[in-house]
Amino acid sequence: ADRAALYRSLRAHGKGEDKYDIVRVGLNARLDTLQAAILLALVLLPAAARILSGGTIAVIVLALPVAAALSASGATYDRVHGPPSLIAILAVAWTFGVILMAIRLRRPSPAA
């Protein structure tokens, strides 16, 4: 009986006995199929996750300077070439970061 009440409450987004009685705090979140596939691949292949993290770090490090440089050059006001150039630069940075991380992880660590 307790389990059935728990499942009913979860189904109704944490509702208790009364309509306005919220007994569980939930999340308004879901994974679509593509996100779930990527997450599953990253969980099952931690080496791939480490390599891909290099690209993410590179983009994080370069995003602000690149956006500032494009803004200073006036490219942000150009609706035709501004956003695609930012995306292209960050895509190149991500690829470069992935390659550097792959090289770094392939190198044998020096013996202590």
Number of C-alpha atoms within 10 A of each C-alpha: 6 7 8 9 12 15 13 14 17 16 10 13 16 17 18 17 10 8 8 8 10 15 14 14 10 10 8 6 6 8 9 8 9 9 11 12 12 12 14 11 13 15 12 11 11 11 13 14 15 15 19 19 16 22 23 17 16 21 21 14 12 16 17 11 11 16 18 13 14 17 14 10 11 11 17 18 12 10 9 10 11 17 16 11 15 18 12 11 17 21 15 15 22 22 18 16 21 22 16 16 19 17 11 13 13 9 8 7 8 5 4 3
